[in-house]
């Protein structure tokens, strides 16, 4: 989007970018950008905090008033107020998910984990009346089974007409992430996104399974599978050995 800003400005349309990765923004040199110290996927800060999000939007729009340039990159001064861990939050019960074991055992734990978290996710939906689960178009149990088949070394066909197997695999992984993170956040406590992420990637069967599946598919001869596994399954900050 930073690079696209130059083309829009050439057509007379003023632009402002929200930057989550400052070095990348410094390389692309957009006409105007506000760097924010938030986690990827949260350019305006924490969810359910409209007052804070409004501050971010207004800070970005005020860059349109700046007369310096041709490149303006400004830092938002405040951290995400939800970045601090909430000591009142405790993860829901899950099996001993992160323990190493055969791929088939891990796939079985993944399927069981989805069932164990069902009531938590139902309470999440009742509490918020919304969910980000649904990208794959499959019930969450089918998402778990589909990912488990891949984890066991299979190459299952796509269960949806018009969608390739690699694309449905990507969507099923995204649905599993959303389902488990939402189930984990249910209740009065307000865990930070990092707190939830640490739990998901380090302690759940799903997090361990997605890491394992990514590693296995990196050895595939299917270039599309390798692309999806390498770029869309695990955030760069969560690649083991890097963060």
ABEGO torsion letter per residue (X at the ends): XAAAAAAAAAAGBBBBBBBABAAAAAAAGBABBBBBABBBGBAAEBBGBAAAAAAAAAAAAAAAABABOABBBBBBABBBAAABBBAABBBBBBBBAABBBBAAAAAAAAAAAAAAAAAAAAAAAAAAGBBABGAAGBBAAAAAAAAAAAAAGBBBBBABBGBBAAAAAAAAAAAAAAAAAAAAABEABBBBAAAAAAAAAAABAAAAAAAAAAAAAAABABAAAAAAAAAAABBAAABBGAX
